[in-house]
Amino acid sequence: MLQYEPYVSVQAEDFCLSSEQRSLHELLQSADGEMNVGALASFVGLVRAERDPEYGPLRALQIEHYAGMTERSLLDICAQAQRKWQLITCRVIHRVGRIAPGHQIVMVMVAAMHRGDAFAGCEFIMDYLKTSAPFWKKACYTGGQRWVAARAHDQQRSARWQG
Amino acid sequence: MAIEVLYFAALREQLDCAGERIDWQAGESIARLAARLAQVHGEAGTALLDASVRAACNQQLVESDAILEDGDEVAFFPPLTGG
C-alpha cells in the first residue's frame, strides 16, 4: 500500500480546512500506482467562548509551545497512527500565539483505504496530541488570566488507545 | 559538564526564568537536577518539586529517574494542554 510521510505544521497563521483537503486530495490523485484511498477524515478544534466566574468573558487563548519538540512529537504521534491503522498519510496543523473565541486552533486530517481506519486514526491523533505534544494554553479574560489546567478526562482518552 | 535547562508556561512565570545553563555531573538524574534547581531559585523554586511537573530531555518526554549526560537539553513544564 502506498503511504506518504505525515505532514505537520506549528504556526501562528490560520489555516483553511478546504484548501488543506484539496491539496491532500491532489497529492493522492497524482500518485503513480493505484489510487487506493477511500476515506478522508478530518477534525478542527476551535476556541470555545467561555466565561470565568471571577474574570468574566474569554478574550483569547494564548498558546505557547516548546519549539522543536512540538514538531517532533506531532510527527511521532502521526507515525504511530499510520502504523496502528494502516493510514495512507496524516496532516496536523496546530496554531500558537493569540487566538480569539470561535477561531481555529488545530486541524487533524487523515487518509485511509476505509472509513474505520480514517475515523479511528483521526481520533487517536487528537487524543494523543492533547497530552503528548508540548503546548500550553493561557486563558485571557477581560478581568484577568489563568493557565488552563490539564484535564483527567484527556489523560483517560489518551490511555484508552494503549494495549 | 554543562546542561541547558528550559522552563515553560506557568513554571517559567513562577520561577521568573525562561532558561539557564548550569554545571552538572554526568550520570545524575533529572530528579536530582530539579532538587538542586529548586534550591537555587529559593522560595519560588518549590514550584519545581510539585508532583505535576513534567520533564523532557533532548526534546523527548522522560521520567524523573532519567540520567543526564553532557550537553543534554532539559526542559521542565506543567502538564501539557494542547489541542
gemmi code that builds the backbone of each chain (N, CA, C; Angstrom):
import gemmi

chains = {
    "A": [
        ("MET", (0.848, -1.203, 0.000), (0.000, 0.000, 0.000), (0.881, 1.249, 0.000)),
        ("LEU", (0.529, 2.196, -0.848), (1.289, 3.446, -0.916), (1.031, 4.271, 0.346)),
        ("GLN", (2.109, 4.749, 0.972), (1.971, 5.617, 2.132), (2.850, 6.849, 1.931)),
        ("TYR", (2.423, 7.971, 2.515), (3.228, 9.185, 2.470), (3.638, 9.551, 3.876)),
        ("GLU", (4.828, 10.184, 4.014), (5.255, 10.711, 5.310), (4.215, 11.708, 5.807)),
        ("PRO", (3.929, 11.711, 7.119), (2.976, 12.704, 7.644), (3.517, 14.124, 7.476)),
        ("TYR", (2.599, 15.066, 7.418), (2.966, 16.483, 7.322), (2.442, 17.180, 8.565)),
        ("VAL", (3.291, 17.915, 9.271), (2.819, 18.669, 10.437), (3.306, 20.106, 10.331)),
        ("SER", (2.551, 21.015, 10.921), (2.977, 22.408, 10.979), (2.525, 23.036, 12.287)),
        ("VAL", (3.430, 23.748, 12.928), (3.108, 24.548, 14.108), (3.279, 25.993, 13.659)),
        ("GLN", (2.233, 26.778, 13.701), (2.260, 28.093, 13.081), (1.295, 29.036, 13.764)),
        ("ALA", (1.574, 30.345, 13.616), (0.653, 31.338, 14.153), (-0.526, 31.551, 13.192)),
        ("GLU", (-0.256, 31.421, 11.898), (-1.270, 31.748, 10.890), (-2.455, 30.797, 10.937)),
        ("ASP", (-3.603, 31.312, 10.556), (-4.800, 30.493, 10.451), (-4.668, 29.580, 9.238)),
        ("PHE", (-5.478, 28.536, 9.207), (-5.451, 27.595, 8.094), (-6.861, 27.486, 7.507)),
        ("CYS", (-6.943, 26.924, 6.292), (-8.243, 26.742, 5.648), (-8.441, 25.250, 5.413)),
        ("LEU", (-9.422, 24.672, 6.097), (-9.662, 23.235, 6.016), (-9.879, 22.769, 4.583)),
        ("SER", (-10.679, 23.504, 3.818), (-10.972, 23.027, 2.458), (-9.744, 23.117, 1.555)),
        ("SER", (-8.880, 24.116, 1.748), (-7.630, 24.187, 0.971), (-6.727, 23.009, 1.314)),
        ("GLU", (-6.639, 22.687, 2.603), (-5.799, 21.558, 3.022), (-6.343, 20.258, 2.445)),
        ("GLN", (-7.663, 20.118, 2.473), (-8.281, 18.893, 1.952), (-8.049, 18.776, 0.450)),
        ("ARG", (-8.199, 19.914, -0.240), (-7.996, 19.924, -1.699), (-6.547, 19.552, -2.031)),
        ("SER", (-5.606, 20.113, -1.282), (-4.186, 19.853, -1.579), (-3.825, 18.394, -1.279)),
        ("LEU", (-4.409, 17.832, -0.216), (-4.171, 16.422, 0.095), (-4.781, 15.538, -0.987)),
        ("HIS", (-5.986, 15.876, -1.401), (-6.674, 15.116, -2.439), (-5.860, 15.121, -3.737)),
        ("GLU", (-5.309, 16.292, -4.095), (-4.487, 16.411, -5.310), (-3.228, 15.555, -5.200)),
        ("LEU", (-2.613, 15.553, -4.017), (-1.426, 14.724, -3.791), (-1.753, 13.259, -4.026)),
        ("LEU", (-2.864, 12.823, -3.471), (-3.258, 11.418, -3.587), (-3.609, 11.065, -5.032)),
        ("GLN", (-4.250, 11.987, -5.748), (-4.620, 11.728, -7.141), (-3.407, 11.681, -8.059)),
        ("SER", (-2.326, 12.377, -7.654), (-1.140, 12.447, -8.522), (-0.229, 11.240, -8.346)),
        ("ALA", (-0.578, 10.330, -7.434), (0.283, 9.187, -7.137), (0.390, 8.244, -8.329)),
        ("ASP", (1.630, 7.786, -8.581), (1.808, 6.698, -9.544), (1.235, 5.461, -8.880)),
        ("GLY", (0.872, 4.473, -9.636), (0.319, 3.289, -8.994), (-1.135, 3.479, -8.637)),
        ("GLU", (-1.703, 2.565, -7.927), (-3.139, 2.572, -7.690), (-3.573, 3.618, -6.687)),
        ("MET", (-4.737, 4.174, -6.947), (-5.349, 5.133, -6.038), (-6.190, 4.318, -5.071)),
        ("ASN", (-5.592, 3.958, -3.924), (-6.324, 3.050, -3.047), (-7.005, 3.740, -1.865)),
        ("VAL", (-6.947, 5.092, -1.842), (-7.591, 5.804, -0.740), (-9.092, 5.830, -0.958)),
        ("GLY", (-9.847, 5.504, 0.103), (-11.303, 5.531, 0.027), (-11.913, 6.468, 1.041)),
        ("ALA", (-11.081, 6.969, 1.980), (-11.628, 7.774, 3.080), (-10.688, 8.894, 3.477)),
        ("LEU", (-11.239, 10.099, 3.611), (-10.520, 11.243, 4.170), (-11.325, 11.694, 5.382)),
        ("ALA", (-10.717, 11.684, 6.583), (-11.413, 12.140, 7.787), (-10.675, 13.350, 8.320)),
        ("SER", (-11.420, 14.315, 8.864), (-10.738, 15.471, 9.442), (-11.469, 15.995, 10.667)),
        ("PHE", (-10.715, 16.726, 11.499), (-11.223, 17.330, 12.724), (-10.634, 18.725, 12.827)),
        ("VAL", (-11.447, 19.686, 13.291), (-10.943, 21.025, 13.585), (-11.334, 21.386, 15.007)),
        ("GLY", (-10.365, 21.854, 15.814), (-10.647, 22.309, 17.174), (-10.707, 23.824, 17.193)),
        ("LEU", (-11.715, 24.360, 17.868), (-11.904, 25.816, 17.956), (-11.733, 26.279, 19.400)),
        ("VAL", (-11.497, 27.567, 19.578), (-11.504, 28.144, 20.927), (-12.957, 28.318, 21.345)),
        ("ARG", (-13.331, 27.699, 22.469), (-14.700, 27.836, 22.972), (-14.842, 29.176, 23.691)),
        ("ALA", (-15.960, 29.858, 23.429), (-16.239, 31.075, 24.201), (-16.641, 30.620, 25.590)),
        ("GLU", (-16.038, 31.175, 26.621), (-16.467, 30.807, 27.961), (-16.374, 32.017, 28.872)),
        ("ARG", (-16.940, 31.861, 30.046), (-16.986, 32.966, 30.991), (-16.443, 32.460, 32.324)),
        ("ASP", (-15.436, 33.115, 32.839), (-14.898, 32.756, 34.137), (-15.712, 33.477, 35.219)),
        ("PRO", (-16.098, 32.773, 36.316), (-16.934, 33.425, 37.339), (-16.272, 34.666, 37.936)),
        ("GLU", (-14.930, 34.649, 37.990), (-14.219, 35.770, 38.600), (-13.751, 36.790, 37.550)),
        ("TYR", (-13.256, 36.330, 36.418), (-12.607, 37.212, 35.456), (-13.467, 37.615, 34.258)),
        ("GLY", (-14.664, 37.048, 34.149), (-15.540, 37.455, 33.056), (-15.276, 36.700, 31.764)),
        ("PRO", (-15.752, 37.249, 30.619), (-15.683, 36.527, 29.348), (-14.252, 36.357, 28.824)),
        ("LEU", (-14.055, 35.254, 28.114), (-12.765, 34.981, 27.498), (-12.528, 35.936, 26.343)),
        ("ARG", (-11.324, 36.534, 26.313), (-10.965, 37.397, 25.183), (-10.136, 36.620, 24.168)),
        ("ALA", (-9.230, 35.753, 24.674), (-8.380, 34.972, 23.777), (-7.671, 33.866, 24.553)),
        ("LEU", (-7.248, 32.838, 23.821), (-6.297, 31.871, 24.371), (-4.921, 32.277, 23.862)),
        ("GLN", (-3.927, 32.207, 24.728), (-2.541, 32.449, 24.331), (-1.888, 31.074, 24.378)),
        ("ILE", (-1.426, 30.584, 23.220), (-0.858, 29.236, 23.175), (0.651, 29.298, 23.012)),
        ("GLU", (1.351, 28.657, 23.964), (2.807, 28.633, 23.988), (3.251, 27.226, 23.596)),
        ("HIS", (4.478, 27.093, 23.059), (4.949, 25.756, 22.741), (6.453, 25.649, 22.899)),
        ("TYR", (6.962, 24.426, 22.907), (8.392, 24.144, 23.016), (8.855, 23.902, 21.591)),
        ("ALA", (9.346, 24.984, 20.965), (9.734, 24.941, 19.554), (10.771, 23.853, 19.327)),
        ("GLY", (10.567, 23.033, 18.303), (11.461, 21.905, 18.016), (10.826, 20.621, 18.517)),
        ("MET", (10.488, 20.592, 19.818), (9.872, 19.386, 20.375), (8.446, 19.215, 19.852)),
        ("THR", (7.732, 20.314, 19.638), (6.339, 20.200, 19.188), (6.265, 19.487, 17.844)),
        ("GLU", (7.078, 19.914, 16.884), (7.015, 19.284, 15.559), (7.386, 17.807, 15.654)),
        ("ARG", (8.441, 17.503, 16.415), (8.857, 16.109, 16.552), (7.772, 15.256, 17.186)),
        ("SER", (7.125, 15.789, 18.227), (6.114, 14.967, 18.898), (4.888, 14.775, 18.006)),
        ("LEU", (4.521, 15.789, 17.217), (3.379, 15.636, 16.297), (3.707, 14.604, 15.218)),
        ("LEU", (4.935, 14.637, 14.689), (5.346, 13.645, 13.687), (5.330, 12.239, 14.285)),
        ("ASP", (5.777, 12.135, 15.540), (5.807, 10.840, 16.210), (4.394, 10.292, 16.414)),
        ("ILE", (3.471, 11.152, 16.831), (2.077, 10.748, 17.024), (1.479, 10.294, 15.686)),
        ("CYS", (1.734, 11.034, 14.616), (1.227, 10.663, 13.282), (1.811, 9.321, 12.828)),
        ("ALA", (3.107, 9.124, 13.071), (3.761, 7.868, 12.667), (3.132, 6.690, 13.409)),
        ("GLN", (2.845, 6.884, 14.702), (2.176, 5.835, 15.485), (0.807, 5.512, 14.885)),
        ("ALA", (0.060, 6.565, 14.547), (-1.284, 6.376, 13.986), (-1.200, 5.660, 12.641)),
        ("GLN", (-0.217, 6.039, 11.810), (-0.071, 5.415, 10.486), (0.219, 3.934, 10.603)),
        ("ARG", (1.018, 3.554, 11.618), (1.339, 2.133, 11.806), (0.132, 1.369, 12.348)),
        ("LYS", (-0.537, 1.966, 13.364), (-1.644, 1.267, 14.029), (-2.813, 0.997, 13.085)),
        ("TRP", (-3.112, 1.957, 12.198), (-4.294, 1.839, 11.352), (-4.014, 1.809, 9.859)),
        ("GLN", (-2.788, 1.532, 9.440), (-2.518, 1.443, 8.012), (-3.027, 2.693, 7.289)),
        ("LEU", (-2.698, 3.843, 7.812), (-3.123, 5.081, 7.178), (-2.219, 5.383, 5.988)),
        ("ILE", (-2.791, 6.024, 4.987), (-2.007, 6.401, 3.808), (-1.162, 7.626, 4.139)),
        ("THR", (-1.744, 8.595, 4.828), (-0.993, 9.748, 5.327), (-1.805, 10.508, 6.361)),
        ("CYS", (-1.154, 11.434, 7.098), (-1.840, 12.324, 8.052), (-1.297, 13.727, 7.887)),
        ("ARG", (-2.124, 14.698, 8.216), (-1.677, 16.097, 8.294), (-2.182, 16.685, 9.597)),
        ("VAL", (-1.292, 17.388, 10.300), (-1.702, 18.094, 11.516), (-1.199, 19.529, 11.425)),
        ("ILE", (-2.085, 20.482, 11.702), (-1.681, 21.877, 11.836), (-2.132, 22.330, 13.219)),
        ("HIS", (-1.220, 22.874, 14.015), (-1.562, 23.382, 15.350), (-1.089, 24.824, 15.426)),
        ("ARG", (-1.990, 25.721, 15.773), (-1.622, 27.129, 15.860), (-1.078, 27.460, 17.240)),
        ("VAL", (-0.269, 28.529, 17.261), (0.251, 29.068, 18.517), (0.017, 30.573, 18.492)),
        ("GLY", (0.242, 31.208, 19.645), (0.015, 32.653, 19.734), (-1.386, 32.935, 20.239)),
        ("ARG", (-1.882, 34.119, 19.922), (-3.147, 34.591, 20.473), (-4.312, 34.234, 19.546)),
        ("ILE", (-5.310, 33.510, 20.055), (-6.449, 33.077, 19.241), (-7.746, 33.415, 19.954)),
        ("ALA", (-8.647, 34.077, 19.245), (-9.906, 34.553, 19.840), (-10.968, 33.452, 19.861)),
        ("PRO", (-11.979, 33.583, 20.727), (-13.072, 32.614, 20.778), (-13.714, 32.427, 19.403)),
        ("GLY", (-14.042, 31.184, 19.087), (-14.662, 30.867, 17.798), (-13.650, 30.599, 16.696)),
        ("HIS", (-12.420, 30.930, 16.921), (-11.399, 30.747, 15.888), (-10.707, 29.403, 16.014)),
        ("GLN", (-9.992, 29.016, 14.957), (-9.425, 27.676, 14.858), (-8.109, 27.544, 15.622)),
        ("ILE", (-7.936, 26.379, 16.275), (-6.680, 26.089, 16.979), (-5.913, 24.995, 16.235)),
        ("VAL", (-6.598, 23.902, 15.903), (-5.901, 22.707, 15.428), (-6.710, 21.996, 14.352)),
        ("MET", (-5.976, 21.366, 13.423), (-6.606, 20.558, 12.381), (-5.889, 19.211, 12.306)),
        ("VAL", (-6.665, 18.130, 12.252), (-6.093, 16.807, 12.006), (-6.812, 16.245, 10.785)),
        ("MET", (-6.044, 15.759, 9.809), (-6.643, 15.202, 8.593), (-5.937, 13.902, 8.272)),
        ("VAL", (-6.717, 12.887, 7.908), (-6.167, 11.548, 7.756), (-6.729, 10.906, 6.490)),
        ("ALA", (-5.893, 10.159, 5.755), (-6.363, 9.427, 4.581), (-6.132, 7.939, 4.800)),
        ("ALA", (-7.124, 7.127, 4.430), (-7.008, 5.674, 4.598), (-7.815, 5.001, 3.493)),
        ("MET", (-7.654, 3.699, 3.382), (-8.440, 2.958, 2.402), (-9.911, 2.946, 2.819)),
        ("HIS", (-10.146, 2.744, 4.128), (-11.529, 2.589, 4.608), (-11.839, 3.538, 5.761)),
        ("ARG", (-13.119, 3.822, 5.957), (-13.521, 4.844, 6.930), (-13.235, 4.455, 8.377)),
        ("GLY", (-13.274, 3.158, 8.721), (-12.983, 2.756, 10.098), (-11.606, 3.223, 10.523)),
        ("ASP", (-10.607, 2.944, 9.690), (-9.230, 3.371, 9.979), (-9.108, 4.892, 9.985)),
        ("ALA", (-9.780, 5.544, 9.054), (-9.676, 7.006, 8.962), (-10.248, 7.669, 10.220)),
        ("PHE", (-11.457, 7.263, 10.635), (-12.081, 7.846, 11.839), (-11.217, 7.564, 13.070)),
        ("ALA", (-10.787, 6.300, 13.235), (-10.018, 5.926, 14.427), (-8.669, 6.649, 14.458)),
        ("GLY", (-7.986, 6.697, 13.309), (-6.688, 7.365, 13.245), (-6.790, 8.837, 13.590)),
        ("CYS", (-7.820, 9.494, 13.086), (-8.038, 10.923, 13.347), (-8.274, 11.155, 14.838)),
        ("GLU", (-9.131, 10.317, 15.447), (-9.440, 10.471, 16.871), (-8.212, 10.194, 17.738)),
        ("PHE", (-7.446, 9.147, 17.392), (-6.230, 8.804, 18.122), (-5.267, 9.982, 18.131)),
        ("ILE", (-5.032, 10.571, 16.951), (-4.088, 11.690, 16.856), (-4.546, 12.851, 17.733)),
        ("MET", (-5.831, 13.184, 17.698), (-6.345, 14.277, 18.532), (-6.192, 13.952, 20.008)),
        ("ASP", (-6.571, 12.746, 20.423), (-6.472, 12.377, 21.835), (-5.020, 12.432, 22.303)),
        ("TYR", (-4.101, 11.939, 21.479), (-2.708, 11.913, 21.863), (-2.083, 13.292, 21.889)),
        ("LEU", (-2.430, 14.143, 20.932), (-1.767, 15.437, 20.924), (-2.204, 16.296, 22.096)),
        ("LYS", (-3.350, 16.002, 22.684), (-3.804, 16.773, 23.842), (-2.949, 16.498, 25.077)),
        ("THR", (-2.287, 15.353, 25.127), (-1.497, 15.038, 26.322), (-0.010, 14.826, 26.035)),
        ("SER", (0.377, 14.715, 24.783), (1.773, 14.378, 24.478), (2.507, 15.417, 23.655)),
        ("ALA", (1.854, 16.462, 23.213), (2.543, 17.486, 22.424), (2.712, 18.721, 23.310)),
        ("PRO", (3.929, 19.285, 23.359), (4.210, 20.348, 24.327), (3.658, 21.725, 23.951)),
        ("PHE", (2.361, 21.868, 24.182), (1.680, 23.162, 24.072), (1.084, 23.482, 25.432)),
        ("TRP", (0.969, 24.776, 25.732), (0.301, 25.198, 26.963), (-0.592, 26.379, 26.632)),
        ("LYS", (-1.801, 26.350, 27.192), (-2.773, 27.403, 26.891), (-2.970, 28.305, 28.102)),
        ("LYS", (-2.999, 29.604, 27.844), (-3.323, 30.555, 28.903), (-4.609, 31.255, 28.475)),
        ("ALA", (-5.603, 31.233, 29.354), (-6.888, 31.867, 29.049), (-6.840, 33.319, 29.501)),
        ("CYS", (-7.055, 34.245, 28.573), (-7.031, 35.681, 28.882), (-8.464, 36.205, 28.876)),
        ("TYR", (-8.957, 36.552, 30.059), (-10.323, 37.044, 30.218), (-10.299, 38.567, 30.312)),
        ("THR", (-11.474, 39.187, 30.315), (-11.496, 40.651, 30.394), (-10.878, 41.121, 31.706)),
        ("GLY", (-11.084, 40.346, 32.796), (-10.638, 40.798, 34.118), (-9.410, 40.093, 34.668)),
        ("GLY", (-8.734, 39.301, 33.862), (-7.565, 38.579, 34.386), (-7.215, 37.414, 33.480)),
        ("GLN", (-6.212, 36.645, 33.889), (-5.806, 35.498, 33.068), (-5.380, 34.345, 33.957)),
        ("ARG", (-5.540, 33.120, 33.451), (-5.038, 31.974, 34.181), (-4.680, 30.869, 33.194)),
        ("TRP", (-3.678, 30.082, 33.564), (-3.258, 28.960, 32.736), (-4.351, 27.887, 32.779)),
        ("VAL", (-4.662, 27.317, 31.618), (-5.654, 26.246, 31.542), (-5.046, 24.995, 32.175)),
        ("ALA", (-5.818, 24.326, 33.030), (-5.314, 23.131, 33.707), (-5.537, 21.900, 32.825)),
        ("ALA", (-4.591, 20.971, 32.901), (-4.753, 19.696, 32.185), (-5.934, 18.960, 32.803)),
        ("ARG", (-6.667, 18.208, 31.964), (-7.865, 17.531, 32.462), (-7.648, 16.026, 32.553)),
        ("ALA", (-8.129, 15.432, 33.624), (-8.030, 13.974, 33.790), (-8.717, 13.269, 32.614)),
        ("HIS", (-9.793, 13.854, 32.147), (-10.562, 13.312, 31.007), (-9.657, 13.099, 29.789)),
        ("ASP", (-8.752, 14.085, 29.521), (-7.859, 13.968, 28.364), (-6.851, 12.844, 28.570)),
        ("GLN", (-6.348, 12.698, 29.803), (-5.429, 11.596, 30.124), (-6.116, 10.243, 29.886)),
        ("GLN", (-7.382, 10.152, 30.318), (-8.131, 8.896, 30.164), (-8.346, 8.572, 28.696)),
        ("ARG", (-8.681, 9.578, 27.899), (-8.913, 9.350, 26.464), (-7.633, 8.874, 25.782)),
        ("SER", (-6.477, 9.461, 26.163), (-5.183, 9.029, 25.629), (-4.896, 7.589, 26.027)),
        ("ALA", (-5.106, 7.294, 27.302), (-4.758, 5.978, 27.857), (-5.563, 4.859, 27.213)),
        ("ARG", (-6.798, 5.136, 26.814), (-7.650, 4.062, 26.282), (-7.144, 3.503, 24.951)),
        ("TRP", (-6.211, 4.204, 24.269), (-5.668, 3.706, 22.997), (-4.530, 2.720, 23.234)),
        ("GLN", (-4.039, 2.626, 24.477), (-2.920, 1.730, 24.756), (-3.420, 0.317, 24.949)),
        ("GLY", (-2.556, -0.631, 24.661), (-2.904, -2.033, 24.860), (-3.781, -2.585, 23.741)),
    ],
    "B": [
        ("MET", (30.418, 19.191, 33.576), (29.755, 19.312, 32.269), (28.659, 20.363, 32.364)),
        ("ALA", (28.186, 20.813, 31.212), (27.135, 21.844, 31.209), (25.840, 21.286, 30.670)),
        ("ILE", (24.745, 21.761, 31.292), (23.389, 21.350, 30.873), (22.583, 22.609, 30.614)),
        ("GLU", (21.791, 22.572, 29.538), (20.887, 23.673, 29.211), (19.522, 23.334, 29.811)),
        ("VAL", (18.963, 24.260, 30.596), (17.647, 23.998, 31.204), (16.649, 25.038, 30.713)),
        ("LEU", (15.481, 24.597, 30.291), (14.415, 25.494, 29.831), (13.186, 25.317, 30.719)),
        ("TYR", (12.461, 26.416, 30.901), (11.214, 26.374, 31.673), (10.088, 26.917, 30.806)),
        ("PHE", (8.902, 26.322, 30.910), (7.785, 26.765, 30.071), (6.548, 27.081, 30.897)),
        ("ALA", (5.691, 27.916, 30.309), (4.346, 28.180, 30.811), (4.358, 28.667, 32.265)),
        ("ALA", (3.418, 28.142, 33.070), (3.243, 28.640, 34.440), (4.533, 28.496, 35.254)),
        ("LEU", (5.286, 27.430, 34.985), (6.537, 27.210, 35.718), (7.547, 28.331, 35.418)),
        ("ARG", (7.649, 28.739, 34.170), (8.523, 29.843, 33.786), (8.122, 31.112, 34.525)),
        ("GLU", (6.818, 31.346, 34.652), (6.336, 32.548, 35.354), (6.646, 32.466, 36.847)),
        ("GLN", (6.436, 31.278, 37.429), (6.680, 31.115, 38.870), (8.161, 31.320, 39.197)),
        ("LEU", (9.045, 30.829, 38.336), (10.481, 30.966, 38.572), (11.021, 32.301, 38.065)),
        ("ASP", (10.197, 32.983, 37.253), (10.617, 34.225, 36.579), (11.911, 33.975, 35.800)),
        ("CYS", (11.939, 32.868, 35.092), (13.145, 32.467, 34.369), (12.751, 31.571, 33.200)),
        ("ALA", (13.212, 31.927, 31.969), (12.875, 31.114, 30.791), (13.893, 30.011, 30.563)),
        ("GLY", (15.090, 30.196, 31.113), (16.092, 29.156, 30.917), (17.415, 29.546, 31.533)),
        ("GLU", (18.283, 28.558, 31.723), (19.608, 28.823, 32.282), (20.552, 27.678, 31.923)),
        ("ARG", (21.834, 27.989, 31.998), (22.865, 26.998, 31.730), (23.510, 26.689, 33.070)),
        ("ILE", (23.615, 25.410, 33.435), (24.245, 25.120, 34.722), (25.300, 24.016, 34.609)),
        ("ASP", (26.243, 24.053, 35.563), (27.243, 22.987, 35.657), (26.599, 21.825, 36.369)),
        ("TRP", (26.853, 20.630, 35.859), (26.203, 19.463, 36.452), (27.088, 18.239, 36.262)),
        ("GLN", (26.952, 17.212, 37.119), (27.764, 15.997, 36.993), (27.042, 14.998, 36.083)),
        ("ALA", (27.797, 14.342, 35.206), (27.220, 13.288, 34.353), (26.732, 12.148, 35.240)),
        ("GLY", (25.671, 11.465, 34.771), (25.199, 10.290, 35.485), (24.218, 10.571, 36.603)),
        ("GLU", (23.858, 11.838, 36.809), (22.858, 12.171, 37.832), (21.477, 12.244, 37.176)),
        ("SER", (20.437, 12.071, 37.976), (19.078, 12.005, 37.429), (18.437, 13.390, 37.331)),
        ("ILE", (17.352, 13.424, 36.549), (16.548, 14.647, 36.418), (15.974, 15.064, 37.773)),
        ("ALA", (15.575, 14.093, 38.582), (15.002, 14.403, 39.903), (16.017, 15.164, 40.749)),
        ("ARG", (17.268, 14.738, 40.691), (18.312, 15.413, 41.472), (18.580, 16.802, 40.918)),
        ("LEU", (18.505, 16.927, 39.590), (18.673, 18.249, 38.966), (17.563, 19.177, 39.430)),
        ("ALA", (16.322, 18.682, 39.426), (15.178, 19.504, 39.851), (15.365, 19.959, 41.298)),
        ("ALA", (15.824, 19.050, 42.148), (16.024, 19.385, 43.566), (17.074, 20.485, 43.702)),
        ("ARG", (18.159, 20.368, 42.946), (19.227, 21.376, 43.004), (18.739, 22.722, 42.489)),
        ("LEU", (18.019, 22.707, 41.351), (17.494, 23.953, 40.778), (16.490, 24.603, 41.724)),
        ("ALA", (15.695, 23.775, 42.418), (14.709, 24.316, 43.373), (15.429, 25.089, 44.463)),
        ("GLN", (16.553, 24.531, 44.938), (17.348, 25.219, 45.963), (17.857, 26.556, 45.446)),
        ("VAL", (18.390, 26.532, 44.225), (18.973, 27.734, 43.613), (17.939, 28.855, 43.504)),
        ("HIS", (16.669, 28.495, 43.213), (15.635, 29.501, 42.996), (14.899, 29.910, 44.263)),
        ("GLY", (15.340, 29.404, 45.416), (14.761, 29.825, 46.691), (13.294, 29.462, 46.816)),
        ("GLU", (12.512, 30.369, 47.393), (11.095, 30.087, 47.661), (10.336, 29.756, 46.384)),
        ("ALA", (10.601, 30.482, 45.294), (9.918, 30.229, 44.016), (10.240, 28.839, 43.504)),
        ("GLY", (11.428, 28.336, 43.870), (11.890, 27.041, 43.383), (11.053, 25.853, 43.811)),
        ("THR", (10.247, 26.019, 44.855), (9.412, 24.892, 45.312), (8.446, 24.450, 44.207)),
        ("ALA", (8.167, 25.352, 43.262), (7.281, 25.002, 42.139), (7.850, 23.823, 41.333)),
        ("LEU", (9.184, 23.711, 41.293), (9.851, 22.638, 40.543), (9.666, 21.272, 41.188)),
        ("LEU", (9.313, 21.263, 42.467), (9.199, 19.994, 43.186), (7.770, 19.461, 43.190)),
        ("ASP", (6.832, 20.215, 42.596), (5.441, 19.771, 42.556), (5.331, 18.471, 41.757)),
        ("ALA", (4.491, 17.562, 42.229), (4.323, 16.255, 41.571), (3.828, 16.370, 40.137)),
        ("SER", (3.175, 17.491, 39.803), (2.621, 17.626, 38.455), (3.667, 18.041, 37.420)),
        ("VAL", (4.846, 18.462, 37.848), (5.874, 18.939, 36.905), (6.357, 17.798, 36.020)),
        ("ARG", (6.448, 18.077, 34.726), (6.926, 17.099, 33.742), (8.285, 17.554, 33.232)),
        ("ALA", (9.014, 16.601, 32.624), (10.329, 16.939, 32.095), (10.557, 16.344, 30.720)),
        ("ALA", (11.413, 17.003, 29.944), (11.864, 16.448, 28.663), (13.378, 16.524, 28.655)),
        ("CYS", (14.018, 15.537, 28.033), (15.460, 15.565, 27.839), (15.708, 15.418, 26.345)),
        ("ASN", (16.420, 16.387, 25.761), (16.650, 16.395, 24.316), (15.339, 16.230, 23.552)),
        ("GLN", (14.349, 16.949, 24.006), (13.047, 17.068, 23.353), (12.234, 15.783, 23.319)),
        ("GLN", (12.512, 14.885, 24.270), (11.659, 13.697, 24.438), (11.159, 13.710, 25.876)),
        ("LEU", (9.879, 13.414, 26.097), (9.348, 13.334, 27.460), (10.086, 12.216, 28.205)),
        ("VAL", (10.487, 12.499, 29.444), (11.178, 11.491, 30.258), (10.621, 11.476, 31.672)),
        ("GLU", (10.886, 10.378, 32.382), (10.518, 10.285, 33.800), (11.637, 10.903, 34.634)),
        ("SER", (11.350, 11.137, 35.913), (12.307, 11.843, 36.764), (13.560, 11.034, 37.077)),
        ("ASP", (13.550, 9.731, 36.790), (14.751, 8.943, 37.053), (15.683, 8.880, 35.835)),
        ("ALA", (15.370, 9.582, 34.773), (16.229, 9.596, 33.586), (17.588, 10.194, 33.956)),
        ("ILE", (18.654, 9.621, 33.379), (20.015, 10.061, 33.703), (20.497, 11.048, 32.638)),
        ("LEU", (21.172, 12.097, 33.090), (21.621, 13.157, 32.193), (23.077, 12.996, 31.765)),
        ("GLU", (23.360, 13.416, 30.524), (24.729, 13.392, 30.005), (25.144, 14.797, 29.590)),
        ("ASP", (26.433, 14.972, 29.366), (26.991, 16.268, 28.974), (26.283, 16.785, 27.715)),
        ("GLY", (25.920, 18.075, 27.738), (25.313, 18.688, 26.559), (23.827, 18.462, 26.409)),
        ("ASP", (23.198, 17.734, 27.348), (21.753, 17.493, 27.265), (20.990, 18.809, 27.393)),
        ("GLU", (19.828, 18.866, 26.707), (18.894, 19.980, 26.875), (17.730, 19.437, 27.690)),
        ("VAL", (17.493, 20.026, 28.845), (16.421, 19.578, 29.732), (15.363, 20.671, 29.808)),
        ("ALA", (14.111, 20.280, 29.830), (13.030, 21.252, 29.994), (12.096, 20.775, 31.092)),
        ("PHE", (11.625, 21.721, 31.897), (10.628, 21.429, 32.933), (9.385, 22.235, 32.621)),
        ("PHE", (8.219, 21.616, 32.821), (6.971, 22.305, 32.467), (5.772, 21.659, 33.154)),
        ("PRO", (4.637, 22.391, 33.174), (3.408, 21.818, 33.738), (2.831, 20.793, 32.755)),
        ("PRO", (1.804, 20.048, 33.174), (1.154, 19.108, 32.246), (0.726, 19.824, 30.963)),
        ("LEU", (0.768, 19.068, 29.851), (0.536, 19.650, 28.531), (-0.955, 19.911, 28.297)),
        ("THR", (-1.237, 21.029, 27.637), (-2.651, 21.356, 27.365), (-2.818, 21.810, 25.923)),
        ("GLY", (-2.403, 20.968, 24.988), (-2.541, 21.304, 23.572), (-3.877, 20.858, 23.031)),
        ("GLY", (-4.018, 21.042, 21.716), (-5.197, 20.538, 21.024), (-6.363, 21.516, 20.989)),
    ],
}
model = gemmi.Model(1)
for chain_id, residues in chains.items():
    chain = gemmi.Chain(chain_id)
    for i, (resn, *xyz) in enumerate(residues, 1):
        res = gemmi.Residue()
        res.name, res.seqid = resn, gemmi.SeqId(i, " ")
        for name, pos in zip(("N", "CA", "C"), xyz):
            atom = gemmi.Atom()
            atom.name, atom.element = name, gemmi.Element(name[0])
            atom.pos, atom.b_iso = gemmi.Position(*pos), 0.0
            res.add_atom(atom)
        chain.add_residue(res)
    model.add_chain(chain)
structure = gemmi.Structure()
structure.add_model(model)
structure.setup_entities()
